[in-house]
Amino acid sequence: MNEKNEVPGNPPEMKFKVGVISATVWRNTLTGKDGKSGDVLSVSFDRRYLDKETNQWKSSNSLRANDLPKAVLVLNKAYEYVLLNSQSNLAAEI
């Protein structure tokens, strides 16, 4: 599986998981309009499920009602991590 923020050599910085629900934190380097570059953190989110036809695990961003508390938990943890580990306000400048 290839995460939308994943580039070769850019492993996830942190992953928070509750059951089949997960939030993954990625660190990416961006360059602003003034030419300065800095790291920004982004978060991807998914729910894993077993495809009964292929017997393979797949990802979805759709949630069931009983997934919502788990989603809130992992997203809050990811948000806390991003707040505590952001080194740049570059994202607001781009």
Helices and strands as residue ranges (DSSP letters): E 14-18, E 21-31, E 37-51, E 56-60, G 65-67, H 68-85, H 90-93
